[in-house]
Amino acid sequence: MKEQLRKGWWFLTIKGILFILFGLTALLYPGEVITTIVLYLGLIIFVEGILFIIGAIYNKKRQKAWELWMLEGIMDAIIGLLFMIYPGLTMKIFIIIIGIWAIMLGVYQIITYFTVEAHPGNKFFYLINGLLALLMGVFMISNPFEGGKFITVTVGIFSLIFGVMLTVTSIKMRETVKKKG
């Protein structure tokens, strides 16, 4: 274990720095980051579709359900292309779905506040969280692009914090191993 710490501390440093860089990029350029994520996801789905098509053709004689592989591959390839051709529309649809989910969650939690008997201090959190989720959902549906930027900024903040934590941890690991020599 000591040898792993001695040799591997720098891996955490690099990982931390990458998280910090992503976090800063997401905070400074949220619109571009979410568009890039949608494009990347589209590329992954497209390549997966092509691989399914190749697998279906290759296994046509050996696989009974090769047609399902082919169908899934064609659907994935088309969806992946749509993600890459229309990243803005894809992002809006995704954010609207998240907005609908947030509204449903908010309504559920508000109903829970009024119907469930719980400790009075804990019960209040249902109302607060429900109202916040409801407001966030309405915001995301009414303005999906800004909702996407909000999500990206939130992910950026968490990435930045996580990156700093990893980097500090790696430096402490290096110092600990150095002292114990």
Sequence and secondary structure as in RCSB ss.txt:
>XXXX:A:sequence
MKEQLRKGWWFLTIKGILFILFGLTALLYPGEVITTIVLYLGLIIFVEGILFIIGAIYNKKRQKAWELWMLEGIM
DAIIGLLFMIYPGLTMKIFIIIIGIWAIMLGVYQIITYFTVEAHPGNKFFYLINGLLALLMGVFMISNPFEGGKF
ITVTVGIFSLIFGVMLTVTSIKMRETVKKKG
>XXXX:A:secstr
 HHHHHHHHHHHHHHHHHHHHHHHHHHH HHHHHHHHHHHHHHHHHHHHHHHHHHHHHTTTT TTHHHHHHHHHH
HHHHHHHHHH HHHHHHHHHHHHHHHHHHHHHHHHHHHHH    HHHHHHHHHHHHHHHHHHHHHHH HHHHHHH
HHHHHHHHHHHHHHHHHHHHHHHHHHHHHH 
